[in-house]
Amino acid sequence: MWPVPSASDISTTPKAVGKDFLRSATRVLSSWPALWIGFALVHGWIILQAWVFGGQILGDVNLYEWWIRNGMDAGWWPVFSYDWVYPIGALAPMAIPALLADSTNGYYWVWMGLVTAANAVAVLLLGRARPHGRAAVWFWLAFLVALGPIWIGRLDGLLAPIILVALLVAVRRPALAMTLATVGAWIKIAPGAVALALAATASNAKGFLRNVVLPGAAVCAVVIGIATVGGGSDNVLDVFGEQGDRQLQVESVAATPFTVARLWDSSIQVEYDNVIYTYEVLGAGPDAVAEALDIALPVAAVLLAALVWWAARRRPDLVGDVLLLGAAAELLALIVFNKVGSPQFIAWIGPPLAAAIALGSRSQGTRRTWFLPAFGTLIVARLTMEIYPIRYGEFLGGWPLATTIGALRNALLVALLVGAVVRLVQVARSRRTTSRAG
């Protein structure tokens, strides 16, 4: 006869079965085959969406090709021959598809393949991180799906993996992280935020020199040397002047009061700038805000670096958390205080969250620090896709729903920045549990 189970056996069996199923599902989802299948599905969908939306996503890639083909055919190179909106390092990734493909469609495919390959390297390192790298991969893939195809059609699709890898190796190999951040900053400025966080968390003067100054200076010397040899020394820093000439972009956080006011004030105008290919808010008020942001952005970056420095000195035992918080805060500041608000910028803020999930412990403090920001970041990414490319025409036209989505997205960005600052202050003011290492 079959044994008769006791009442306790009957009552606990469903719970045990549920736990076994959860453990089995976790093992399957944490396996590399499942992760790479997820990676392939996500990137396949994103590439498909890039083709569906066409010029909205790949328009900038077409511009990249034009710059490179013009240089190859006529010898008229950005930076070497004229000032440019990007740092000189951006020429390298733009040139690779032109060297491997003859047609525009071929250039598109190689570009998207290049971005996918860079992200594959980042996912490989992320999945190997301990203790929760596999879970972090799923967050990272969910973030990219939420953001949509815009990142794969911009330089930011290469920057995000660079930022992610730099943050993953920052604590154990800060010199390598600084090298990656500096290389990334010579492609587009955003990885410089990681460099600031690394500088602020250096343990002492010797570490600052060895891990921050020397690798950063070495990369800069190589880049400036190449520019000088090629005759572009006069233009190598003109990217900062190019950014200074821009006005308040319609998607930017600071433009929110004006875009909302358009719901009832028809005098607020949005106009396309065909020199830098973006939509800007016109008027004395927006112009004044744009000028103020030229000052506010560097000031905010310096103040945040000072806060990170203070937190790292107060809690050297939590330097990894401080570094990730500092990098997240700096990257968010680059968006919140920026008069440019391009949707691909949101790709910058996913890497600190993914790295934090991968490297964090199971402690209540870690969950409190990163759970809500991770959830909020996914919402920000999804709202960004809703604005661009899905409802961009409605957003530019001042339609109520699209305007509300844009305002909510920008409010969440401010909330994420405030939350990072508050958490940094809390960490700095908390009781030190271990003495600082020399």
Secondary structure by P-SEA (a helix, b strand, c coil): ccccccaaaaaaaaaaaaaaaaaaaaaaaacaaaaaaaaaaaaaaaaaaaaaaccccaaaaaaaaaaaaaaaaccccccccccccccccccccccccccccccaaaaaaaaaaaaaaaaaaaaaaaaaccccaaaaaaaaaaaaaaacccccccaaaaaaaaaaaaaaaccccaaaaaaaaaaaaaacccaaaaaaaaaaacccaaaaaaccaaaaaaaaaaaaaaaaaacccccccaaaaaaaacccccccccaaaaaaaccccccbbbbbccccbbbbbbcaaaaaaaaaaaaaaaaaaaaaaaaaaaaaaacccaaaaaaaaaaaaaaaaaccccccccccccccaaaaaaaaaaaccccaaaaaacaaaaaaaaaaaaaaaaaccccaaaaaaccaaaaaaaaaaaaaaaaaaaaaaaaaaaaaaccccccccc
